[in-house]
Amino acid sequence: MTPDGLLNIVQQAIMIVLIMIAPIVGIGLAVGLAVSIFQATTQIQEPTLAFVPKIVAVLLSIMIFGGWVFGNVVSFTLQLWGEGLTML
């Protein structure tokens, strides 16, 4: 394998990881923003109020997007194995 081929694989892997985590992180960010606005307007400074909704939102988004993420990982892995077999 050439250095250019390895760099291409690493670049694809990073892009796939960024695309896969975007919805999960985006939902966590949106919930965190909503909770922080709620805390600022009501002046409730309870630390658990900041963490529990974000944890629940991220877990729900993992349940929703988990199959899609797993499918992308399997597809990328099969693609790598297919390219690796043709390089031998």
N, CA, C and O atoms as a GROMACS GRO file, in nm:
protein
  352
    1MET      N    1   0.085  -0.117   0.000
    1MET     CA    2   0.000   0.000   0.000
    1MET      C    3   0.089   0.124   0.000
    1MET      O    4   0.186   0.133   0.076
    2THR      N    5   0.055   0.215  -0.085
    2THR     CA    6   0.133   0.338  -0.095
    2THR      C    7   0.090   0.436   0.014
    2THR      O    8  -0.019   0.425   0.069
    3PRO      N    9   0.176   0.531   0.044
    3PRO     CA   10   0.137   0.634   0.143
    3PRO      C   11   0.014   0.713   0.099
    3PRO      O   12  -0.066   0.754   0.183
    4ASP      N   13  -0.001   0.735  -0.031
    4ASP     CA   14  -0.119   0.808  -0.080
    4ASP      C   15  -0.246   0.728  -0.057
    4ASP      O   16  -0.350   0.784  -0.022
    5GLY      N   17  -0.238   0.597  -0.077
    5GLY     CA   18  -0.354   0.511  -0.053
    5GLY      C   19  -0.393   0.509   0.094
    5GLY      O   20  -0.511   0.514   0.128
    6LEU      N   21  -0.292   0.502   0.180
    6LEU     CA   22  -0.319   0.504   0.324
    6LEU      C   23  -0.377   0.638   0.367
    6LEU      O   24  -0.470   0.643   0.448
    7LEU      N   25  -0.324   0.746   0.313
    7LEU     CA   26  -0.377   0.879   0.345
    7LEU      C   27  -0.522   0.892   0.298
    7LEU      O   28  -0.604   0.954   0.367
    8ASN      N   29  -0.554   0.835   0.184
    8ASN     CA   30  -0.691   0.838   0.132
    8ASN      C   31  -0.785   0.760   0.224
    8ASN      O   32  -0.897   0.805   0.250
    9ILE      N   33  -0.742   0.645   0.273
    9ILE     CA   34  -0.824   0.565   0.364
    9ILE      C   35  -0.848   0.639   0.495
    9ILE      O   36  -0.960   0.641   0.546
   10VAL      N   37  -0.744   0.700   0.550
   10VAL     CA   38  -0.758   0.775   0.674
   10VAL      C   39  -0.852   0.894   0.654
   10VAL      O   40  -0.934   0.925   0.740
   11GLN      N   41  -0.839   0.960   0.540
   11GLN     CA   42  -0.926   1.074   0.510
   11GLN      C   43  -1.072   1.030   0.500
   11GLN      O   44  -1.161   1.098   0.552
   12GLN      N   45  -1.097   0.917   0.434
   12GLN     CA   46  -1.234   0.865   0.425
   12GLN      C   47  -1.287   0.827   0.562
   12GLN      O   48  -1.403   0.854   0.593
   13ALA      N   49  -1.203   0.766   0.645
   13ALA     CA   50  -1.246   0.724   0.779
   13ALA      C   51  -1.284   0.845   0.864
   13ALA      O   52  -1.384   0.841   0.935
   14ILE      N   53  -1.205   0.950   0.857
   14ILE     CA   54  -1.235   1.070   0.935
   14ILE      C   55  -1.365   1.134   0.888
   14ILE      O   56  -1.446   1.177   0.970
   15MET      N   57  -1.386   1.140   0.757
   15MET     CA   58  -1.510   1.197   0.704
   15MET      C   59  -1.631   1.114   0.746
   15MET      O   60  -1.735   1.169   0.783
   16ILE      N   61  -1.619   0.982   0.742
   16ILE     CA   62  -1.731   0.896   0.781
   16ILE      C   63  -1.762   0.913   0.929
   16ILE      O   64  -1.879   0.919   0.967
   17VAL      N   65  -1.659   0.922   1.012
   17VAL     CA   66  -1.682   0.943   1.156
   17VAL      C   67  -1.751   1.076   1.180
   17VAL      O   68  -1.844   1.083   1.260
   18LEU      N   69  -1.708   1.182   1.113
   18LEU     CA   70  -1.769   1.313   1.131
   18LEU      C   71  -1.915   1.313   1.085
   18LEU      O   72  -2.001   1.373   1.150
   19ILE      N   73  -1.943   1.246   0.975
   19ILE     CA   74  -2.080   1.239   0.925
   19ILE      C   75  -2.168   1.157   1.019
   19ILE      O   76  -2.285   1.190   1.040
   20MET      N   77  -2.112   1.050   1.077
   20MET     CA   78  -2.192   0.964   1.164
   20MET      C   79  -2.222   1.029   1.298
   20MET      O   80  -2.330   1.008   1.353
   21ILE      N   81  -2.130   1.107   1.352
   21ILE     CA   82  -2.155   1.165   1.484
   21ILE      C   83  -2.229   1.298   1.476
   21ILE      O   84  -2.275   1.348   1.578
   22ALA      N   85  -2.242   1.355   1.357
   22ALA     CA   86  -2.306   1.486   1.344
   22ALA      C   87  -2.449   1.490   1.398
   22ALA      O   88  -2.481   1.582   1.474
   23PRO      N   89  -2.537   1.395   1.363
   23PRO     CA   90  -2.673   1.405   1.418
   23PRO      C   91  -2.678   1.387   1.569
   23PRO      O   92  -2.756   1.454   1.636
   24ILE      N   93  -2.596   1.299   1.623
   24ILE     CA   94  -2.597   1.272   1.766
   24ILE      C   95  -2.545   1.393   1.843
   24ILE      O   96  -2.605   1.436   1.942
   25VAL      N   97  -2.434   1.448   1.798
   25VAL     CA   98  -2.377   1.565   1.864
   25VAL      C   99  -2.468   1.686   1.844
   25VAL      O  100  -2.482   1.768   1.935
   26GLY      N  101  -2.529   1.697   1.727
   26GLY     CA  102  -2.620   1.809   1.701
   26GLY      C  103  -2.741   1.808   1.794
   26GLY      O  104  -2.782   1.912   1.844
   27ILE      N  105  -2.797   1.690   1.815
   27ILE     CA  106  -2.911   1.680   1.907
   27ILE      C  107  -2.867   1.712   2.049
   27ILE      O  108  -2.938   1.784   2.120
   28GLY      N  109  -2.753   1.662   2.091
   28GLY     CA  110  -2.701   1.695   2.224
   28GLY      C  111  -2.676   1.843   2.240
   28GLY      O  112  -2.702   1.900   2.347
   29LEU      N  113  -2.624   1.906   2.136
   29LEU     CA  114  -2.600   2.049   2.140
   29LEU      C  115  -2.729   2.128   2.149
   29LEU      O  116  -2.739   2.224   2.225
   30ALA      N  117  -2.830   2.089   2.071
   30ALA     CA  118  -2.958   2.159   2.072
   30ALA      C  119  -3.026   2.146   2.208
   30ALA      O  120  -3.081   2.244   2.260
   31VAL      N  121  -3.023   2.027   2.266
   31VAL     CA  122  -3.084   2.008   2.397
   31VAL      C  123  -3.006   2.087   2.503
   31VAL      O  124  -3.067   2.148   2.590
   32GLY      N  125  -2.875   2.087   2.496
   32GLY     CA  126  -2.795   2.165   2.590
   32GLY      C  127  -2.824   2.313   2.581
   32GLY      O  128  -2.830   2.382   2.682
   33LEU      N  129  -2.840   2.362   2.458
   33LEU     CA  130  -2.873   2.504   2.440
   33LEU      C  131  -3.010   2.536   2.498
   33LEU      O  132  -3.028   2.639   2.564
   34ALA      N  133  -3.108   2.448   2.472
   34ALA     CA  134  -3.242   2.470   2.525
   34ALA      C  135  -3.242   2.469   2.678
   34ALA      O  136  -3.309   2.551   2.741
   35VAL      N  137  -3.168   2.376   2.737
   35VAL     CA  138  -3.161   2.369   2.883
   35VAL      C  139  -3.091   2.492   2.940
   35VAL      O  140  -3.134   2.546   3.042
   36SER      N  141  -2.986   2.536   2.875
   36SER     CA  142  -2.915   2.654   2.926
   36SER      C  143  -3.000   2.780   2.915
   36SER      O  144  -2.996   2.866   3.003
   37ILE      N  145  -3.078   2.792   2.807
   37ILE     CA  146  -3.170   2.907   2.795
   37ILE      C  147  -3.277   2.899   2.904
   37ILE      O  148  -3.312   3.000   2.964
   38PHE      N  149  -3.329   2.778   2.927
   38PHE     CA  150  -3.428   2.760   3.034
   38PHE      C  151  -3.370   2.796   3.170
   38PHE      O  152  -3.436   2.862   3.251
   39GLN      N  153  -3.246   2.753   3.196
   39GLN     CA  154  -3.182   2.785   3.323
   39GLN      C  155  -3.157   2.934   3.338
   39GLN      O  156  -3.171   2.990   3.446
   40ALA      N  157  -3.119   2.999   3.228
   40ALA     CA  158  -3.092   3.143   3.236
   40ALA      C  159  -3.220   3.223   3.258
   40ALA      O  160  -3.219   3.323   3.331
   41THR      N  161  -3.328   3.180   3.197
   41THR     CA  162  -3.452   3.257   3.212
   41THR      C  163  -3.518   3.233   3.348
   41THR      O  164  -3.580   3.324   3.403
   42THR      N  165  -3.505   3.112   3.401
   42THR     CA  166  -3.569   3.084   3.530
   42THR      C  167  -3.473   3.100   3.647
   42THR      O  168  -3.516   3.093   3.762
   43GLN      N  169  -3.346   3.120   3.622
   43GLN     CA  170  -3.242   3.134   3.722
   43GLN      C  171  -3.232   3.011   3.814
   43GLN      O  172  -3.198   3.022   3.931
   44ILE      N  173  -3.263   2.895   3.756
   44ILE     CA  174  -3.244   2.768   3.828
   44ILE      C  175  -3.104   2.718   3.790
   44ILE      O  176  -3.077   2.693   3.673
   45GLN      N  177  -3.018   2.705   3.887
   45GLN     CA  178  -2.880   2.663   3.861
   45GLN      C  179  -2.853   2.523   3.916
   45GLN      O  180  -2.754   2.501   3.985
   46GLU      N  181  -2.940   2.431   3.886
   46GLU     CA  182  -2.924   2.293   3.930
   46GLU      C  183  -2.834   2.218   3.831
   46GLU      O  184  -2.866   2.211   3.713
   47PRO      N  185  -2.721   2.163   3.878
   47PRO     CA  186  -2.628   2.096   3.786
   47PRO      C  187  -2.688   1.973   3.717
   47PRO      O  188  -2.657   1.945   3.601
   48THR      N  189  -2.773   1.900   3.788
   48THR     CA  190  -2.830   1.780   3.724
   48THR      C  191  -2.927   1.817   3.613
   48THR      O  192  -2.950   1.737   3.523
   49LEU      N  193  -2.984   1.935   3.620
   49LEU     CA  194  -3.076   1.979   3.514
   49LEU      C  195  -3.001   1.997   3.382
   49LEU      O  196  -3.060   1.986   3.275
   50ALA      N  197  -2.872   2.024   3.390
   50ALA     CA  198  -2.794   2.041   3.267
   50ALA      C  199  -2.753   1.907   3.208
   50ALA      O  200  -2.743   1.895   3.085
   51PHE      N  201  -2.730   1.806   3.290
   51PHE     CA  202  -2.676   1.680   3.239
   51PHE      C  203  -2.782   1.578   3.201
   51PHE      O  204  -2.769   1.512   3.098
   52VAL      N  205  -2.883   1.562   3.280
   52VAL     CA  206  -2.981   1.455   3.258
   52VAL      C  207  -3.053   1.468   3.123
   52VAL      O  208  -3.061   1.369   3.051
   53PRO      N  209  -3.105   1.586   3.086
   53PRO     CA  210  -3.171   1.593   2.955
   53PRO      C  211  -3.076   1.566   2.838
   53PRO      O  212  -3.115   1.505   2.738
   54LYS      N  213  -2.951   1.611   2.851
   54LYS     CA  214  -2.855   1.585   2.744
   54LYS      C  215  -2.824   1.437   2.732
   54LYS      O  216  -2.815   1.384   2.621
   55ILE      N  217  -2.808   1.370   2.845
   55ILE     CA  218  -2.780   1.226   2.842
   55ILE      C  219  -2.896   1.150   2.780
   55ILE      O  220  -2.877   1.061   2.698
   56VAL      N  221  -3.018   1.186   2.820
   56VAL     CA  222  -3.136   1.120   2.765
   56VAL      C  223  -3.148   1.146   2.615
   56VAL      O  224  -3.177   1.055   2.538
   57ALA      N  225  -3.124   1.269   2.573
   57ALA     CA  226  -3.134   1.303   2.431
   57ALA      C  227  -3.029   1.229   2.348
   57ALA      O  228  -3.059   1.180   2.240
   58VAL      N  229  -2.908   1.221   2.400
   58VAL     CA  230  -2.802   1.151   2.327
   58VAL      C  231  -2.832   1.001   2.320
   58VAL      O  232  -2.811   0.939   2.216
   59LEU      N  233  -2.879   0.943   2.429
   59LEU     CA  234  -2.914   0.800   2.426
   59LEU      C  235  -3.028   0.773   2.329
   59LEU      O  236  -3.025   0.674   2.256
   60LEU      N  237  -3.128   0.859   2.327
   60LEU     CA  238  -3.238   0.842   2.231
   60LEU      C  239  -3.190   0.857   2.087
   60LEU      O  240  -3.232   0.783   1.998
   61SER      N  241  -3.101   0.954   2.064
   61SER     CA  242  -3.051   0.972   1.927
   61SER      C  243  -2.962   0.855   1.886
   61SER      O  244  -2.959   0.819   1.768
   62ILE      N  245  -2.891   0.794   1.980
   62ILE     CA  246  -2.813   0.675   1.946
   62ILE      C  247  -2.907   0.560   1.911
   62ILE      O  248  -2.880   0.483   1.820
   63MET      N  249  -3.018   0.549   1.984
   63MET     CA  250  -3.116   0.445   1.951
   63MET      C  251  -3.178   0.469   1.814
   63MET      O  252  -3.205   0.374   1.740
   64ILE      N  253  -3.202   0.594   1.779
   64ILE     CA  254  -3.264   0.626   1.650
   64ILE      C  255  -3.164   0.608   1.536
   64ILE      O  256  -3.196   0.546   1.434
   65PHE      N  257  -3.044   0.663   1.552
   65PHE     CA  258  -2.946   0.663   1.444
   65PHE      C  259  -2.847   0.547   1.452
   65PHE      O  260  -2.758   0.537   1.367
   66GLY      N  261  -2.860   0.460   1.551
   66GLY     CA  262  -2.764   0.352   1.570
   66GLY      C  263  -2.754   0.257   1.452
   66GLY      O  264  -2.644   0.217   1.412
   67GLY      N  265  -2.868   0.220   1.395
   67GLY     CA  266  -2.866   0.130   1.279
   67GLY      C  267  -2.797   0.192   1.159
   67GLY      O  268  -2.723   0.126   1.087
   68TRP      N  269  -2.823   0.320   1.139
   68TRP     CA  270  -2.760   0.390   1.027
   68TRP      C  271  -2.608   0.399   1.047
   68TRP      O  272  -2.531   0.379   0.953
   69VAL      N  273  -2.566   0.430   1.170
   69VAL     CA  274  -2.423   0.438   1.201
   69VAL      C  275  -2.358   0.302   1.181
   69VAL      O  276  -2.251   0.292   1.121
   70PHE      N  277  -2.422   0.197   1.233
   70PHE     CA  278  -2.367   0.062   1.219
   70PHE      C  279  -2.358   0.022   1.072
   70PHE      O  280  -2.260  -0.039   1.030
   71GLY      N  281  -2.459   0.057   0.994
   71GLY     CA  282  -2.456   0.027   0.850
   71GLY      C  283  -2.341   0.097   0.780
   71GLY      O  284  -2.278   0.039   0.692
   72ASN      N  285  -2.314   0.222   0.817
   72ASN     CA  286  -2.202   0.295   0.756
   72ASN      C  287  -2.068   0.231   0.793
   72ASN      O  288  -1.979   0.221   0.709
   73VAL      N  289  -2.054   0.189   0.919
   73VAL     CA  290  -1.930   0.126   0.963
   73VAL      C  291  -1.908  -0.005   0.889
   73VAL      O  292  -1.798  -0.034   0.843
   74VAL      N  293  -2.013  -0.085   0.878
   74VAL     CA  294  -2.002  -0.214   0.808
   74VAL      C  295  -1.970  -0.192   0.661
   74VAL      O  296  -1.887  -0.262   0.604
   75SER      N  297  -2.036  -0.095   0.599
   75SER     CA  298  -2.012  -0.066   0.458
   75SER      C  299  -1.867  -0.022   0.434
   75SER      O  300  -1.803  -0.067   0.339
   76PHE      N  301  -1.817   0.065   0.522
   76PHE     CA  302  -1.679   0.112   0.507
   76PHE      C  303  -1.580  -0.002   0.529
   76PHE      O  304  -1.480  -0.013   0.458
   77THR      N  305  -1.608  -0.087   0.627
   77THR     CA  306  -1.520  -0.201   0.655
   77THR      C  307  -1.517  -0.298   0.538
   77THR      O  308  -1.411  -0.345   0.498
   78LEU      N  309  -1.634  -0.328   0.482
   78LEU     CA  310  -1.639  -0.418   0.366
   78LEU      C  311  -1.568  -0.357   0.246
   78LEU      O  312  -1.504  -0.428   0.168
   79GLN      N  313  -1.580  -0.226   0.231
   79GLN     CA  314  -1.510  -0.157   0.123
   79GLN      C  315  -1.359  -0.169   0.142
   79GLN      O  316  -1.286  -0.194   0.046
   80LEU      N  317  -1.312  -0.152   0.266
   80LEU     CA  318  -1.168  -0.164   0.293
   80LEU      C  319  -1.120  -0.306   0.266
   80LEU      O  320  -1.014  -0.326   0.206
   81TRP      N  321  -1.196  -0.404   0.311
   81TRP     CA  322  -1.156  -0.543   0.287
   81TRP      C  323  -1.155  -0.576   0.139
   81TRP      O  324  -1.068  -0.649   0.092
   82GLY      N  325  -1.252  -0.522   0.065
   82GLY     CA  326  -1.254  -0.546  -0.078
   82GLY      C  327  -1.135  -0.482  -0.148
   82GLY      O  328  -1.076  -0.542  -0.238
   83GLU      N  329  -1.100  -0.361  -0.107
   83GLU     CA  330  -0.982  -0.295  -0.166
   83GLU      C  331  -0.854  -0.365  -0.125
   83GLU      O  332  -0.760  -0.374  -0.204
   84GLY      N  333  -0.851  -0.413  -0.001
   84GLY     CA  334  -0.730  -0.483   0.046
   84GLY      C  335  -0.706  -0.612  -0.028
   84GLY      O  336  -0.592  -0.647  -0.055
   85LEU      N  337  -0.814  -0.684  -0.063
   85LEU     CA  338  -0.799  -0.807  -0.136
   85LEU      C  339  -0.753  -0.784  -0.279
   85LEU      O  340  -0.680  -0.866  -0.335
   86THR      N  341  -0.793  -0.672  -0.339
   86THR     CA  342  -0.750  -0.643  -0.475
   86THR      C  343  -0.605  -0.594  -0.478
   86THR      O  344  -0.540  -0.600  -0.582
   87MET      N  345  -0.554  -0.545  -0.364
   87MET     CA  346  -0.415  -0.496  -0.361
   87MET      C  347  -0.316  -0.610  -0.347
   87MET      O  348  -0.198  -0.593  -0.380
   88LEU      N  349  -0.361  -0.726  -0.299
   88LEU     CA  350  -0.267  -0.835  -0.279
   88LEU      C  351  -0.220  -0.898  -0.407
   88LEU      O  352  -0.140  -0.992  -0.405
   0.00000   0.00000   0.00000
